[in-house]
Amino acid sequence: MTTILAIEDDDRVRDNIQDILELEDFEVITAKNGIMGLQLIRQQIPDLIICDVMMPEMDGYAVLNTLRQKKETAAIPLILLTAKANRNDWRKGMELGADDYLTKPFTPEELLKAIAACIKKRTAIKQQYTSQLQQVSDQLYRQLYYDSITNLPNRLSLRDRFGKILVNYEQIKTNSTLIPVFCIGLDRFNRINDNLGYESGDLLLKAVAERLRKSVEHQAVVAHLSADEFAIILTPIERKSFAQNVAEEIQKSLIQSFTINKQEIFVTASIGIALYSRDGNSIEKLLQNAKKAMTKVKHRGGNGYDFYSGLLNVGSVKKLSLEAELRHAMKREEFQVYYQPQVSLKTGKIIGCEALLRWKHPSKGFISPGVFLPLAEEVGLIEPIGEGVLEQACQDAKKLHQAGFESLRVAVNLSSRQFNQLNFRQRVIDILAHTKIRPQNLELELTESSLIQDPIIAKKRLEGFKSLGISISIDDFGTGYSSLKYLQQFPFDILKIDQCFVRDIDRNLNNAAITTAIVQMSHSLSFKVVGEGVETEAELRILKEQQCDAIQGYLFSPPLPFNKFEALLKSRKVLFSDRDRANQNIQW
């Protein structure tokens, strides 16, 4: 049902408008002055507004001007009502962005015709916008999930397709059912680029991709992982020997020479094979183990294949030892929370920070989060560790607010297991109450993988946090699953572009196109955008040109312990000088 807001100080006229519109099955909201009208709009954005010009306190022109200056209300159709048939008044309203102008007294037919015209215009604009949004969405999807050289699925797409294969696997699996994952590396590929140039190298990759497709036909997914590496996932098989036959077929397909720019080229490949679920339960683990087997083949001289063996995976004893030390670390309070500043690209000033966990081992020094966090997730320690980070970050945020940085927002990463805890929302409420920070100063960061298990429940949980006033950001955008469709499905506030798309953005045209599309898409959905891992002035310049809202990265500051981060805030350090935009307030 179309919702219409009528702002009119004359009770009789306002009641007449409401009667006319309700007879036509419109949902009608009324306000007797401009201030009250704006308050209602903040609570519920209507589909159309009818507003009188001459009103006390705030006239219709002021209401219109206020609405057109805000992104979320700028496009709402608005019809002005006036008792004066003055051309100058009409022109002023049109210049401010009114969609139509009715002179009092007006008939019900005139009012309804004006409304119909506005709705028709809005529908046409919305359809055009939806079409353009779909085009950008399709383009971004292609850039995110397909390799631009070979037109094969890339690593991100491979993950999604592996998930679909697993669904079928669960329906047909037996004790002997296997899913082979191949990692294929072209032997001595660098010599092609070095001797014949990158153009010839790209043409060779296209030709190899085509032969790989034909060698496995419709029984597999073929993907291009990196410059000289391909991957293949077979549909479930019953015998390991079938994967061996496929490897031999791949080798046969590459025996015949390639002709690239009239130059005859011979190619061989090293092939590593890992088997689900014997060698791993995730595509990342299977690719990792298949690559270990491939590397073993390369060390033997290449042009062969081999299966992954557990003997290639050293460190199991070390892993058990690390788990024990991880448990001791919690008791000994060896974990520390560091803060990496987030900087506005409008003002150059710090507007927030991301809380990052660090583990300082008493004898080994700092241990990489990439080592201990996956282990904490695996052994069930991530919930208490994550909750400790959240509470510490809120306590530190309160200290900063008391030091004068009231608007500073702290972002805290949530693991999938944390987010899916049944009582997690209440734990967050308790921590906010205990630390006495405002929900508006807290941002919860999630990855797409946290949301895919049950999107409907995930959406409800996010809305529960939003209802408290907490901001929600999606981290590492583009490295997850369905990306684009998730943007519209979930109530995000902030999108963080992963560093893999920011890196070398000034030299990598594909990355530049992707980040441009991400920023445009995000802004069309009223999301703020943060570029992660910004390390060079060139990357900063491109993101600023693309109208990215904020950045974080070593260009401005590495993650810092609390005392150093507080000192950085008090130093009033800025990312760039911009006297025309100097502003003492911390804001986006």
BASELUM-962387 format. One line per 3 residues: number of its first residue (from 1); their letters; for each residue x, y, z of C-alpha. Coordinates in steps of 0.2 Angstrom, whole numbers. Example, Ala and Ser with C-alpha at 12.3 -4.5 7.8 and 13.67 -1.06 7.14 Angstrom:
1	AS	62,-22,39 ~ 68,-5,36
***
This chain:
1	MTT	0,0,0 ~ 6,17,-5 ~ 10,28,11
4	ILA	7,47,9 ~ 11,60,22 ~ 0,76,22
7	IED	8,91,30 ~ -5,105,32 ~ -9,117,46
10	DDR	-27,120,41 ~ -37,106,50 ~ -51,107,38
13	VRD	-40,105,22 ~ -29,92,31 ~ -45,82,35
16	NIQ	-52,83,17 ~ -35,77,10 ~ -35,62,22
19	DIL	-53,58,17 ~ -50,59,-2 ~ -34,48,-1
22	ELE	-42,35,11 ~ -56,33,-1 ~ -43,28,-14
25	DFE	-35,15,-2 ~ -19,25,2 ~ -12,24,19
28	VIT	-12,42,26 ~ -1,50,39 ~ -4,68,44
31	AKN	6,82,52 ~ 0,100,56 ~ 17,108,54
34	GIM	33,106,45 ~ 43,101,61 ~ 31,88,65
37	GLQ	31,81,47 ~ 50,79,48 ~ 49,70,64
40	LIR	36,58,56 ~ 48,55,41 ~ 62,50,53
43	QQI	51,37,60 ~ 44,31,43 ~ 49,36,26
46	PDL	33,39,15 ~ 31,35,-3 ~ 24,53,-7
49	IIC	22,69,3 ~ 9,83,1 ~ 15,99,9
52	DVM	7,116,12 ~ 18,131,8 ~ 12,144,21
55	MPE	14,136,38 ~ 20,144,55 ~ 37,139,62
58	MDG	43,130,46 ~ 36,133,29 ~ 34,121,15
61	YAV	50,127,6 ~ 60,124,22 ~ 53,106,23
64	LNT	57,103,4 ~ 74,110,6 ~ 78,99,21
67	LRQ	72,83,13 ~ 82,86,-3 ~ 98,89,6
70	KKE	97,71,14 ~ 101,56,4 ~ 88,45,11
73	TAA	74,57,8 ~ 80,67,-8 ~ 70,56,-20
76	IPL	53,56,-11 ~ 40,64,-23 ~ 33,80,-15
79	ILL	18,91,-20 ~ 17,108,-14 ~ 0,117,-10
82	TAK	-2,135,-9 ~ -16,148,-9 ~ -6,160,-20
85	ANR	-6,158,-38 ~ 10,167,-40 ~ 23,162,-54
88	NDW	38,167,-43 ~ 31,155,-29 ~ 29,141,-42
91	RKG	46,144,-49 ~ 54,144,-31 ~ 46,127,-27
94	MEL	52,119,-43 ~ 70,125,-41 ~ 70,118,-23
97	GAD	65,101,-31 ~ 46,100,-30 ~ 37,87,-41
100	DYL	21,97,-43 ~ 11,112,-37 ~ -7,113,-33
103	TKP	-16,130,-30 ~ -30,130,-17 ~ -44,127,-18
106	FTP	-42,111,-29 ~ -54,97,-33 ~ -51,79,-28
109	EEL	-48,75,-46 ~ -34,87,-47 ~ -26,81,-32
112	LKA	-27,62,-37 ~ -21,66,-55 ~ -6,75,-47
115	IAA	-3,60,-36 ~ -4,48,-50 ~ 8,58,-60
118	CIK	21,58,-46 ~ 19,39,-43 ~ 21,35,-61
121	KRT	36,46,-63 ~ 44,38,-47 ~ 40,20,-53
124	AIK	48,24,-70 ~ 64,31,-61 ~ 64,16,-49
127	QQY	63,4,-64 ~ 77,12,-73 ~ 87,12,-57
130	TSQ	83,-6,-54 ~ 89,-10,-72 ~ 105,0,-70
133	LQQ	108,-9,-53 ~ 106,-26,-60 ~ 118,-22,-74
136	VSD	131,-16,-62 ~ 127,-31,-51 ~ 130,-43,-66
139	QLY	146,-34,-71 ~ 152,-35,-53 ~ 148,-53,-51
142	RQL	157,-57,-67 ~ 172,-47,-61 ~ 172,-55,-43
145	YYD	169,-73,-48 ~ 177,-76,-65 ~ 195,-74,-71
148	SIT	196,-60,-84 ~ 210,-69,-94 ~ 203,-87,-96
151	NLP	184,-83,-92 ~ 185,-98,-80 ~ 178,-97,-63
154	NRL	190,-90,-50 ~ 195,-96,-32 ~ 179,-87,-25
157	SLR	168,-95,-37 ~ 176,-112,-35 ~ 171,-111,-16
160	DRF	153,-108,-20 ~ 153,-122,-33 ~ 161,-134,-21
163	GKI	147,-131,-9 ~ 134,-136,-22 ~ 144,-152,-26
166	LVN	143,-156,-7 ~ 124,-154,-7 ~ 123,-168,-20
169	YEQ	137,-178,-11 ~ 127,-179,5 ~ 112,-187,-5
172	IKT	123,-200,-13 ~ 138,-203,-1 ~ 144,-220,4
175	NST	159,-225,14 ~ 169,-226,-2 ~ 162,-210,-11
178	LIP	176,-197,-14 ~ 177,-179,-21 ~ 194,-176,-30
181	VFC	201,-159,-30 ~ 216,-156,-42 ~ 229,-142,-42
184	IGL	237,-140,-58 ~ 253,-130,-60 ~ 261,-127,-77
187	DRF	279,-131,-77 ~ 291,-117,-80 ~ 278,-105,-86
190	NRI	288,-90,-82 ~ 299,-93,-96 ~ 284,-90,-108
193	NDN	281,-73,-101 ~ 300,-69,-100 ~ 304,-74,-118
196	LGY	288,-71,-127 ~ 279,-57,-117 ~ 264,-57,-106
199	ESG	252,-56,-121 ~ 258,-73,-127 ~ 257,-79,-109
202	DLL	239,-74,-108 ~ 235,-82,-125 ~ 243,-98,-119
205	LKA	233,-98,-103 ~ 217,-96,-113 ~ 222,-111,-124
208	VAE	227,-122,-109 ~ 210,-118,-101 ~ 201,-124,-116
211	RLR	210,-140,-116 ~ 207,-143,-98 ~ 188,-140,-101
214	KSV	188,-153,-115 ~ 198,-166,-105 ~ 185,-167,-91
217	EHQ	170,-162,-101 ~ 154,-160,-90 ~ 160,-170,-75
220	AVV	170,-157,-67 ~ 172,-138,-62 ~ 188,-130,-70
223	AHL	194,-114,-62 ~ 209,-103,-64 ~ 217,-99,-47
226	SAD	232,-88,-52 ~ 245,-85,-66 ~ 250,-103,-69
229	EFA	239,-113,-58 ~ 222,-121,-62 ~ 210,-131,-51
232	IIL	198,-145,-55 ~ 184,-152,-44 ~ 177,-168,-50
235	TPI	159,-174,-46 ~ 159,-188,-33 ~ 167,-204,-38
238	ERK	168,-222,-30 ~ 186,-226,-35 ~ 202,-217,-32
241	SFA	208,-224,-49 ~ 195,-213,-58 ~ 204,-198,-52
244	QNV	220,-206,-58 ~ 213,-208,-75 ~ 207,-190,-76
247	AEE	225,-184,-71 ~ 232,-195,-86 ~ 219,-187,-98
250	IQK	224,-170,-93 ~ 242,-174,-96 ~ 238,-181,-113
253	SLI	228,-166,-118 ~ 243,-155,-115 ~ 255,-166,-125
256	QSF	251,-158,-142 ~ 260,-142,-144 ~ 251,-125,-144
259	TIN	254,-112,-158 ~ 254,-94,-150 ~ 257,-79,-162
262	KQE	265,-91,-174 ~ 277,-98,-161 ~ 276,-117,-157
265	IFV	275,-120,-138 ~ 276,-136,-128 ~ 268,-136,-110
268	TAS	269,-149,-96 ~ 260,-148,-80 ~ 262,-154,-62
271	IGI	246,-161,-54 ~ 242,-163,-36 ~ 226,-172,-30
274	ALY	217,-171,-13 ~ 202,-181,-9 ~ 187,-175,1
277	SRD	184,-180,15 ~ 200,-190,18 ~ 211,-175,15
280	GNS	201,-160,21 ~ 183,-155,24 ~ 184,-137,16
283	IEK	189,-132,-2 ~ 203,-121,6 ~ 210,-136,15
286	LLQ	209,-147,0 ~ 217,-135,-12 ~ 231,-132,1
289	NAK	234,-151,2 ~ 232,-153,-17 ~ 245,-139,-19
292	KAM	257,-148,-7 ~ 256,-164,-18 ~ 258,-153,-34
295	TKV	274,-145,-27 ~ 281,-162,-23 ~ 279,-167,-42
298	KHR	287,-151,-47 ~ 302,-155,-35 ~ 303,-171,-45
301	GGN	305,-162,-61 ~ 287,-159,-66 ~ 276,-167,-79
304	GYD	267,-179,-68 ~ 254,-181,-54 ~ 253,-187,-36
307	FYS	240,-189,-22 ~ 241,-180,-6 ~ 248,-190,9
310	GLL	247,-185,27 ~ 266,-188,27 ~ 267,-171,18
313	NVG	258,-162,32 ~ 271,-160,46 ~ 267,-151,63
316	SVK	252,-161,70 ~ 262,-163,87 ~ 265,-144,86
319	KLS	247,-141,84 ~ 243,-151,100 ~ 256,-141,109
322	LEA	249,-125,103 ~ 232,-130,109 ~ 238,-132,126
325	ELR	247,-116,126 ~ 232,-107,120 ~ 222,-113,135
328	HAM	235,-107,146 ~ 236,-90,138 ~ 218,-87,143
331	KRE	221,-91,161 ~ 237,-81,161 ~ 229,-66,152
334	EFQ	242,-66,138 ~ 230,-59,125 ~ 230,-41,121
337	VYY	218,-30,111 ~ 226,-18,98 ~ 217,-4,89
340	QPQ	219,0,70 ~ 212,18,66 ~ 199,20,53
343	VSL	201,37,44 ~ 188,48,35 ~ 192,52,17
346	KTG	182,68,19 ~ 191,75,34 ~ 207,65,35
349	KII	203,62,54 ~ 201,47,64 ~ 183,42,65
352	GCE	184,25,73 ~ 195,9,75 ~ 195,-9,73
355	ALL	199,-20,88 ~ 211,-34,84 ~ 217,-48,95
358	RWK	235,-51,98 ~ 244,-65,108 ~ 260,-61,116
361	HPS	268,-78,121 ~ 280,-76,136 ~ 294,-85,127
364	KGF	289,-85,108 ~ 284,-67,107 ~ 269,-62,96
367	ISP	260,-77,88 ~ 251,-73,72 ~ 232,-73,73
370	GVF	231,-83,57 ~ 239,-97,67 ~ 230,-97,84
373	LPL	212,-90,79 ~ 208,-105,67 ~ 214,-117,81
376	AEE	203,-108,94 ~ 188,-110,82 ~ 192,-128,80
379	VGL	194,-133,98 ~ 179,-122,104 ~ 189,-108,113
382	IEP	183,-94,101 ~ 168,-90,110 ~ 176,-85,127
385	IGE	191,-77,118 ~ 179,-67,107 ~ 168,-61,122
388	GVL	184,-56,131 ~ 189,-45,116 ~ 172,-37,115
391	EQA	171,-33,133 ~ 189,-26,133 ~ 185,-15,117
394	CQD	170,-8,126 ~ 180,-4,142 ~ 193,5,132
397	AKK	180,14,121 ~ 173,21,137 ~ 189,28,142
400	LHQ	192,36,126 ~ 174,44,127 ~ 178,51,144
403	AGF	194,58,137 ~ 184,68,125 ~ 182,57,109
406	ESL	163,54,112 ~ 159,50,94 ~ 173,37,91
409	RVA	166,20,86 ~ 175,4,89 ~ 172,-11,78
412	VNL	174,-29,85 ~ 175,-44,74 ~ 163,-58,77
415	SSR	167,-77,73 ~ 153,-87,66 ~ 151,-97,82
418	QFN	150,-81,92 ~ 136,-74,81 ~ 126,-90,81
421	QLN	126,-92,100 ~ 108,-91,106 ~ 111,-79,120
424	FRQ	124,-68,111 ~ 112,-53,109 ~ 109,-53,128
427	RVI	128,-55,132 ~ 131,-39,121 ~ 117,-30,130
430	DIL	125,-35,147 ~ 142,-29,141 ~ 135,-12,135
433	AHT	127,-10,152 ~ 142,-15,162 ~ 154,-4,152
436	KIR	141,10,150 ~ 145,14,132 ~ 131,19,120
439	PQN	126,6,107 ~ 129,19,93 ~ 148,18,97
442	LEL	149,-1,94 ~ 151,-9,77 ~ 150,-28,75
445	ELT	160,-35,60 ~ 154,-51,52 ~ 160,-61,37
448	ESS	148,-68,24 ~ 152,-85,30 ~ 144,-81,46
451	LIQ	128,-78,38 ~ 126,-92,25 ~ 121,-106,37
454	DPI	104,-100,39 ~ 101,-83,31 ~ 83,-80,38
457	IAK	89,-83,56 ~ 105,-72,53 ~ 94,-58,46
460	KRL	83,-58,62 ~ 99,-58,73 ~ 106,-43,64
463	EGF	90,-34,65 ~ 90,-37,84 ~ 107,-29,85
466	KSL	101,-15,74 ~ 86,-12,85 ~ 98,-8,99
469	GIS	107,5,89 ~ 122,-5,85 ~ 130,-3,68
472	ISI	133,-19,57 ~ 148,-21,45 ~ 152,-34,33
475	DDF	171,-38,33 ~ 182,-44,19 ~ 169,-41,6
478	GTG	171,-50,-11 ~ 180,-65,-3 ~ 165,-74,2
481	YSS	150,-83,-5 ~ 136,-74,-14 ~ 141,-56,-10
484	LKY	129,-46,-21 ~ 113,-54,-16 ~ 118,-53,2
487	LQQ	120,-34,2 ~ 101,-31,-1 ~ 96,-46,10
490	FPF	104,-40,26 ~ 103,-24,36 ~ 121,-18,34
493	DIL	128,-1,38 ~ 146,-2,32 ~ 155,-13,19
496	KID	173,-16,21 ~ 183,-19,4 ~ 195,-33,7
499	QCF	214,-29,5 ~ 216,-41,-10 ~ 205,-29,-20
502	VRD	214,-13,-13 ~ 232,-19,-16 ~ 240,-12,-31
505	IDR	224,-4,-36 ~ 233,10,-46 ~ 241,-3,-57
508	NLN	228,-17,-57 ~ 214,-11,-68 ~ 203,-26,-64
511	NAA	204,-22,-45 ~ 201,-3,-49 ~ 185,-8,-59
514	ITT	179,-20,-44 ~ 182,-7,-31 ~ 173,7,-41
517	AIV	158,-5,-43 ~ 158,-10,-25 ~ 158,9,-19
520	QMS	144,13,-32 ~ 134,-2,-27 ~ 136,2,-8
523	HSL	132,20,-9 ~ 116,16,-19 ~ 111,5,-5
526	SFK	116,19,8 ~ 131,9,15 ~ 147,17,20
529	VVG	162,10,13 ~ 179,7,21 ~ 195,1,11
532	EGV	205,-11,21 ~ 224,-13,20 ~ 229,4,12
535	ETE	247,4,12 ~ 252,17,-2 ~ 248,35,-7
538	AEL	243,29,-24 ~ 230,17,-16 ~ 223,31,-5
541	RIL	222,43,-20 ~ 212,30,-31 ~ 200,26,-16
544	KEQ	197,44,-13 ~ 193,47,-31 ~ 181,33,-31
547	QCD	172,42,-16 ~ 176,28,-3 ~ 171,35,14
550	AIQ	185,29,25 ~ 201,18,25 ~ 212,9,37
553	GYL	229,2,34 ~ 248,4,38 ~ 249,20,27
556	FSP	241,29,42 ~ 245,17,56 ~ 247,-1,61
559	PLP	237,-9,74 ~ 242,-1,91 ~ 240,-5,109
562	FNK	228,5,119 ~ 240,18,126 ~ 248,22,109
565	FEA	231,23,101 ~ 225,35,114 ~ 241,45,111
568	LLK	238,45,93 ~ 220,52,95 ~ 226,65,106
571	SRK	240,70,94 ~ 226,75,82 ~ 235,67,67
574	VLF	227,68,50 ~ 229,58,35 ~ 229,73,24
577	SDR	228,92,25 ~ 212,100,19 ~ 209,117,27
580	DRA	193,120,17 ~ 186,105,26 ~ 194,107,43
583	NQN	181,101,56 ~ 184,97,74 ~ 170,85,75
586	IQW	174,66,72 ~ 162,61,58 ~ 161,51,42
***
